[in-house]
Amino acid sequence: MSAHTLDQAASVFFVVRPRLFGIAYRIVGNAPEAEDIVQEVWLRWQRTDRSAVIDPAAFLATTTTRLAINLVKCARRRHETYVATWLPEESASDGDDPHTQAERNESIDLAARVLLERLSPAERASYVLREGFEYPYQRIAEKLRIGAPNARQLVKRARDRLASDRRRPFTQAAHSQLVQALVSASRAGDLADLEDFLTAGLAEQAA
């Protein structure tokens, strides 16, 4: 690419750059990621056959929009995948591997924080029982004393909340209790403590 051609590409790009940043920011919701997207658009613009582009401003805006939407979708998948797999099946040899056990404990610790920060007690209870332990919706409904359609809706809402940047305050005691309940449920198959913790949260919310 000649310096003259690159100068032309830059002049076109930098005229619309503020608009591109605004598009990216509105979609991803934070400035650093929006800036990264704009930089990626610039790199792609340099590699594009610009002679085939009829409307550069529209082309750049469309590219920015697509990159931003893809980033949001990927982030949503990462959140959902992370929290849905925070309780991997523990093999018999896991307890003999300090490194594996430390990673597992850290995973559960972080997942508990995410669940407490982003979900209401009802959302948390329905999501953990459904995604973590594959409870049928009817059984979740019985535990939460609601209808099965409401249980299904709570799980869907929880998935959306987990993909957000929502932050709710929680106590260290609540975090420790949830971690212990999750550990007991995943290792020993003892769901009683977990169910007690989740339903106690509902009682506190109703009080």
Secondary structure, 3 states (H helix, E strand, C coil): CCHHHHHHHHHHHHHHHHHHHHHHHHHHCCHHHHHHHHHHHHHHHHHCCHHHCCCHHHHHHHHHHHHHHHHHHHHHHHHHHHHHCCCCCCCCCHHHCHHHHHHHHHHHHHHHHHHHHHCCHHHHHHHHHHHHCCCCHHHHHHHHCCCHHHHHHHHHHHHHHHCCCCCCCCCHHHHHHHHHHHHHHHHHCCCHHHHHHHHHHHHHHHC
